[in-house]
Each structure stands twice: as C-alpha cells, then as structure tokens.
Amino acid sequence: MFDGVDGVIECDVLVVGAGPAGAVAALYCAKNGLDTVLIEKNRGIGKHTKTKIDASPADEVTEIINELKLKTENLVHKSRWYSPDGNSFTLYSEIGEYYFKRGPDADSFECSTVDKALGEGCKLFINSTVKEVIKDRNKFERVVILNQAKETTVKPKIIIAADGRNSFFHRFVEKKIIKKKIVGYGVTGVNFVNPDVSEIYFDAELAPGGYFYMVTSLSGFSSAAIVLEESRLTRSVRTYFDEFISKNPEVQDKIKSSNSSFSGYGCIFRLPEHVSGNLIFVGNAGGLIDPFMGYGMMPAIVSGYYAGKYSVDAISKDDLSLLENYEMEVRKRFDNKSVYFYRRIFESLDNEDLNLVLKMTNQLDGRIDVDRFLHSRIYIKGLLCLSLIVISNLPRSALFILKIPFKLLKCS
C-alpha cells in the first residue's frame, strides 16, 4: 500500500476505484501477470458504503466467483414474495442468488477481493484522487494522482474506470443520459429472517416503484431495506421506510434487533460506449446496473472480470484494439432493452394489480415449474397453463391486461 509518492509510475493497467467492479478487475489483472495499480479515493477500502448485505442473481457470476475464489456470505435458492394484501408466493430457483457483505470490514467483499489482488502483486494507493488526465488523440497517456499533497503521475497502457456513477472519466465520452435514479434506505442487525430464504414485499402505495426486502447471511448478519424510484417520491426515502414498517407489524417484529442504518442510490443510465481507446468503463461508472430490481453486484463482478480478461489479452498480444471485445461482451450481457419495458409495466401496477399477479402466480405454481417458466423463452405447457389461469380469473384478469397499455402511456 502506498501513501503517495512524487514521480512517475509506469504500469500495464491503472484501475480507478476499489469498489466491487474495480476490485475484481484489479484481482484478475494482477493474478494474470499484469503490472497493476489500483487507486481509491477514500481513506480505506469499502468506506464508500456502510456495512450491509447485498444480493445478486447467481446465473452470471458463479463461474467467476469459483475461478477467483471471491467471498460470498450465502447462496440462497428460495425467495418469498408478498403482495399488499398479505398473501405470499415462494419461488424455488435452481439458479439462486448470492449474498455479499459490503463495507469497510476486513471480511467484506471489497476488502477481501482487494487483499487477494495485493497478494498477487497489485499496488494500492488509498486516499487518492485523479487530478488530471493527459490524452493524446485517442489514447490516455498519463493520469496525475493527488495523495496528501503529493502528485504521482501514472503512465498506464490501459485505464479501467471503476469510480462510480459520477466517474471522473465521463467527461471524455458523450454525455450520459440519466434514465432513472434508484434510492434506498435500510437497517442491519441479526437474524431478521431465516438464512435460506429472502423476503420481498411489494406495495404500490407504501413502496412506489420499488419494494422492501430482508436477507440474512449464514453468520446471522442481516439487512432490511426499502428500494424506490426517486421520481415517484413525495417525501424522504427514510420516511417511506418508517411508514412501511409501521404498517407491517410482522416486519417490524422481525427487524427489532436492528442496530445500524445505511442508505444509497444508483443511477440508471446508458453510455454510448464502454471502451474509448485504452479506457474501459465498468460497474456503476459504465451505467451497468439492473434497471428492474436495481441489482449492482452482478454487473460489477461480471464487468470487472471481463475488463480484466480483455486487458490481459490486449497487453499480452500488444494490441489495444482487442479491448473492443469488452464492448461486445457488455452489449451481449447487459444491453437488454426489454428489461426497461418490464420495468415500466411494473411501475404502472397498483395494489389491486399486484394482488392479482401474486394470486395467479400461486395458481400457476400448482401446475408448472414457475422458475423454469420465468427463465425459458418458449415453454408451451407454461403458456397454456397461464392462459387457463387468466380465463379462470375473468373478468378481473382481462381488465388488468387491457389497462396496461393505457397505464404505460400515462407513465411515459
């Protein structure tokens, strides 16, 4: 770890930002023999967020987690979804979701991943910010880092921008288009729910455009939070959290052991490109966040991994044009426009709609494998059963289907 040195450092890769995406990118690069420098603006790793549990679908990250031996808190295959009227549906998922401990503790995802990177020879600068970037045509030649009044000039072959939604490097690409802002507030404690299940609550009035969730790791450490779409709010997100708790006494009882709070937000936006010369954008800096549920860990891990992978390819073959493979990888994995459409449908639902959807899902669960239905493009039996359930819930189901287009027009 470096406190700042005057002079010039040459390296293969400079990673700016030691959050999940930057930590994974730095680990992959260092592990595969690249001379890697990692800088973090805070005084310690993980200090950009308070200690909490984050969840993320497992389908895209399992192989990466196993390959890099990344730290997780749990792999859960069961989730319980609650409608506003108190009914619930339990989904058994073959894929499952991982829990990650976030924050400044030594056993957090960020700290443990950076520690592995340091063990592979990565150089770390903390309490360091980018002061200036010198660009020559389409290549970023030098980055001036400021640390405790000392200036260090880094001359990297590749820069990986992992410095979040307000990245210093956004000034070098076309203006980003902000789509939505997801905000959250929550508390941590012990044993809120069983560690083998996550609980998710939907209520269009108490949690507009979002949801409330509770998760518990194998150690018993728990998080509960409300996640909302900011433009729909009329008061603070903390107030929405308190109101949700006060009107759901069973939830209030589950989190009575809470001892700390956390908050945060994420911006849903799209960059025109994620590679510019020898500059790569990953994680939140690349606008890579799940627009439907607001998940950030899966896009961070996946983008950090592939940024590292294609950086290794480019350096080993002395061909920076190979970085364009990262752009194609990102587009393939994250450029799913249909997700934005589903998000708009979700935001258009009122409590009657949510109650009906959960009721029909429970009816569907008695006839088919709902997990398979949700993850299959074509599942004839599932489509037939869904049609029968829609018919059995007439006329309410017909009214629900017919009014969605009008609600979408109203929301647009």
N, C-alpha and C positions, 0 to 999 in steps of 0.2 A: 504494500500500500504506500502511495506517495502523497506527501503533504504539499507538493508543488515544487517544481524545480525551474530555475531560469535556464533557457537554452532551447535546443531543438531536439525533438524525438522523431525518429522515423519508424514506421510500423506498417504492417500489412493491412490491418483493419483497426479503425477507431470506432468504438461503439459509444454513442452519446445517450446516456440514460440507463440506469441499472434496475429498472422495473422488471417484470416478468419477461417481456419480449427482449429487452437488452441483455438480461442475464443469460437467457437461453442462447442468444446469438453469440455472446462472448464465450460461453462454455463450448459451443460447437466449434467455433473458430480456433480457440486455444487447444482444444482436445485433438484437433486435426492438424496441428503443427503451425498454425499461423501466428505471427508476432502480433499479439492483440493488446490494445489499450482500451480500457473501459473508464468512462468518467461519469460521476454522479454529482448533481448539484447540491444535494442535501449533505448534512454532516455525518450521515451513516446510511447504510443500505436499508431499504424498507421504511424509511422515515417519511416518505411521501404519503403514507396511509397509516391509519391506526390498525391495531391487531383485530383481525376478523377472519371469518371463513367465507371463501368464495367457492362457488360450484360451477362446473362446466361439463357439457356432454363429453363422453369418453370416446366417441367414434373416431375423431380426428387425431387424438393425442396419445392413445395407448402405446403405439409403437415408439413414439418419440420419448415418452416417459420411460419405457423399458430400456431403450437404447442409451439414453443419457443418465439413467438412474435418478430421475427427478423426484423430489419429495412430494408425496401426497398424504392426505390425512385419512382418506376413506374412498372406497369405490362402492357406490350405492346403486342398486337396481330397482328400487321401489320408491315411488313418489305418490303422495296423496293430494288430490286436487279438490278444493272446497268451493262450492257455489255460494252465492249470497244467502240462500235460504237454509244453509247449514248442511245440505247433502254433500256427499263426497264420492269421488271415484279414485280407486287405487290402480295405478299403472305399474305393471311389471315390465321393465325394459331389459332386453337382452344386452343392449349396449351399455346402459348405466351412465352415471355421472360421477366425476371425481370431485372431492373436496380438497381445497388448498388453504393452508394457513397463510395469511398475508400479514405484512407489517414488519416492525424492526426487531422482533425476537430472533434469536440465533437459529431457531428451528423453523423459521418461516420459509416460504418458497423462495422469495428473493434472496434472503441471506444464505440459505443452503446452496442455491444454484451458483451465486457469485463465489462462495467459498470453494466450490468444485472448480470453477474457472480459474481462481487463483492457484489452486493446486496443479493446474495444467500449465501454469506459467503466465497467465494473463496479468497485466499491470493495471492497478486500480488507482484512480485519483478521486477522492471524495471532496465535498465542499468546493466543487469546481464548476465553472460555467463557461460557456462559449462566448468569447468576447467578439471575435471576428473570424470571418471565413474568406479566404482568398481563392478566387475562381479564375481559371484561365480557359476561356472558351467553354467547352462542355465538361471540363474536369475541375473538381475541387482539389486544389493543390495543398493548401495549408489551413489549419484550424488553430486559432490562438485561444488558449485556455487561460482563464484567470483563477488563481487559487491563492487566497490570503496575500493579496497584493503582488504575487509573483506571476509572471507571464511565461507560459510554456507554449512553444509552437510545435504542433504535431503535423508531420507530413505523412499522411496515410495514403495507401493505394486505393482503399475503399472506406467509405464512411457509412455506418449504419445508424440512421436517426431513430432512436427509441425514446425520445424525450417528450412523449405525451401529446395530448390534443392541441397544445399551443407550441408546437415544435419550433425551435429557432430556424429550422430549415424550410419551413413553409414559405418563407419569403422568396425562395428560389424556384418555386413551381407556380402554376396558375392558381389563382385564388380558389381556395376550397369553398365548397357550397355546404353550408350548415343545413342539415335536414331537420334534426330534432335534438333535444337535449334531455337526457335521462338523468333524473336526480334520485338520490336515495338517502335514507336515514335509518339507523338501526342500533341495536344494543348487543352486547356479548355477555355470556355467562356460562352456566354449567347445566348440561342435561335438559335442554329445552324440550327435545323430542328424542325418540329412540334413534340411535346412530345408523340403523338400517333403512331409514325412510326420511325423505324430505317432505315437508308440508308446504303447500302453496294455496293461498286464498285469493279469490277473485271477487271484487265488488266494485261496480262501475261508479258508485256514489262515494264510497269510503276510500277507494284506491283508483281514481280515474286514470285510464290509460295505462294501468300497471297492475301490480299485485303485491301481496305480502307473503314472505316466506320465512321458514325456520329450518335450520340444519344443525346437526350435531356430529362432531368427529368421533372417532373411536376413543379418543382420550377423554371425551365428555365436554370438551370446549365447544360452545355453541354460538350461533349468530341468528338474530331475527331482524328483519328489515322490511321496510316498505320501499318499493321502486316505482317511480311515477314519471309520466311525460310532462315536462315542466310547463308547456304552453297551456295545459288544461287546469293548472292550479290557481286557486284564488287566495291561498294563504301558504304559509311555510310548510315544507315537507315534514318538519318535526311535528307540526300541529296535526297533519294528516296521520302520522304515526300514532300520536297520542289518542286521537279520535277513534282510530281503528281498534286500538287496544281497549279503550273504554267501552266500546260497543260489542266487543267479543270477549266476554269474561273468561271463556275457556282458554283463549290465547293468553290473556293477562295472567292467568294462573300458571301457565307453562313457563313464562319468562320471569317469574317473580325472583329468580336467583340472579337476574342481570346485574352487572357491576360496572359496565363501561359502555360508552356510546361511540358511534362512528358515523360519518357522512361522506358523501362524494357525488360526483356527477360524471357523465360521459357524453360526448358529442357524437351524434351520428352524422357523418359527412363522407363525401367521396372525393378522393384526389383524382385528377385526370391521369396521373401516372404514379407508380410507386418506385420507379427507377429513373434517375436523371443523371446520366453519365456514370460517375462512380459513387453516386449517392443512392442509398436504399432506405425506404420508409417501412417501419414495422410497427405492429401493435397499434396503440391509440394514435401515434404520430401518423400512421397511414390510414386513419379512419376505419380501422379494422375492428369493428365491434358488432356483435349480433344485434341487428335492428329490431328483432322481435322481442326477445327476452332481456336484452341488454348485457348478455354474457361478454366478458372481455378476456378471460383466461385462455380459452381455446384459441381465439385468433392470435393472441400474444404468443403463445407457445409455438403454434404452427408457423406463424410468420417469422419469428425469431430463428426457428430451426432452419427454414428454407433460405433465409437471408444468409445464415452461416454456411449452409451447404453450397449455395451458388457462389459465395465469396471464395470458398476453398477451391471450387472448380476454376474460377476466373484467375486466381493467383497462381495455382499450380500449372495452368496452361498459358499464363501470361496473356490473357485475352479478356479484357473487361466487357466485351460485348456479350459474354456468357451470362452477365447479370440480367440480361433481358429474360432469361429463363425464369428468374424470380417473378418478374412481372406476369408472365404467363401462368405461373403457379398460383399467384394471388388471384388472378382473374378467374381461374378454373375453380378455386375453392371458395371464394367469397363474393364473386360478382353474380349474386342470385337475386335478380330483380323481383321475383315472385314473393320473396320474404317481405319486401316493403308493402306489397299488395295485401298479404295476410295480416300485416301489422295494422293497416288501415281498416280492415274488416274487424279486427279485434277491438280497436279503438271506437268503432261505431256501435258496439254492443252495449245494451243497457242490462239491468239486473234480470229482467224477465228473460232476455235472450240468453244470458249466462246460465240461468237456472235450467232452461230448456236444453241447452247444449250439453250440460252435465247429465241431465236426465237421459237424453238419447245416447250419450256415451256409455252410461251404465247398462242400458238396454242392449247396446251393441256388444259390450264386453261379454254378455252371456251367450253370444252366438259365434264370435270370431276372436282371433288374436288381435287385439287393438294395437299393440306395439307393432306387429307386422303390417297392419293396415296403414299406420301412420308413416312407416318408412318404406312402403312399396309404392311404386308408381302405378302398377297395374295389379290389382288384387280383386278378381272378379267376384269371389264369394263375399268379400267385404263390401263391395259396391252394391251387390244385390241385397245384403242384409241392411245396409244403410237406407236403401230405397224403401224397404219394408217398414223400417222404424219411422221414417219420415211419414209414410202413409198412416201408420198407427197413431201418430201424434197430430193428425189433421184435426181442426183447421189451423191450430197454433203454428205448426211447423211450416205450413205454406205461407202464412203471414210473415214469419221470420225470414224465409228465403226471399220473398218478394220485396221486403222493405230494405234489404241490404244495399242494393244499388242506390236507392234514394239517400240512405244514410252516408254512403261513400261520397256522393255528390255534395252533401251538406258539410262533410268533414274536409273536402278538398279545397 
